[in-house]
Amino acid sequence: MTETTTLNVTGMTCGHCVKAVEESVGKLVGVNKVKVNLESSSVEIDYQGKKVNLGQITDTIEDQGFDVQQ
């Protein structure tokens, strides 16, 4: 079953930040779609909860140097 969540992510300021988040999260097994909105500092993720969990997604974003607010 696919789940969708939107995370508030601070520290993203440019296209490079968008690319870093989209590529790193998109590589996780079970992530179907990643969409970053730079203006609202949000990341929308469609994922399969049986293959990847929200903690793994959050850790991946934070590993890129950004802060996730839930």
N, C-alpha and C positions, 0 to 999 in steps of 0.2 A: 504494500500500500504506500502510495506517495504522500508525503507530508510537505506542507509549505510553511515556512516561517520567515519573518522579517526581523533582522537584527539591526540595532543602532550601533554604528561603528564610527568612532572618532579618530581623527588623525589623517583621514584621506583628503588630499588637497589637489590632486591632479590626475591626468589620464594614466600616468605610470602607476599610481596607487590603485586605480580601478583595475588595470590589467593584472597587477600582482595578486589582488584578492580573487578576481575571477579565475585566473589560471590555477592558483594554488588550491582553492576550494573545489574547482571543477575537476581536479585530478583525483579527488577522493572517490573511492569505490562507493557507489550508491547515490552520488550526487548527480541529479539529472539536469539542473539548470541553476545558474548563478547570475543575478542581475544586480549591479551596483548602481545606486543613484547618488551621485556625488553631491547634488544640491541638498538632499535631505539627510545625507550621511547614513544611508541605510543600505542593507544588503538583503535581497530576497533570494531564498534558496528553496528549490524543490528537491527533495531527497527521499530515499527509501529508508525508513526507520529501522528496518531489519538488517541493513548493511552498514549504515553509518549513523552515529548519534550526534546530537546537538553539541555535546562536549568536544567531540573530535573536530567539528566544524569551527567552533569557537577557538579552540587551540590553534588550528591552522591559520585563522585570521590573525590571532595575536602573535603567532610566529613571524608574521610579515611585518610586525612592528606597530599594529593598530590596536586600539582598545575597544572591546565589545561591551556594550551596555545592554543589559537584559531587563 
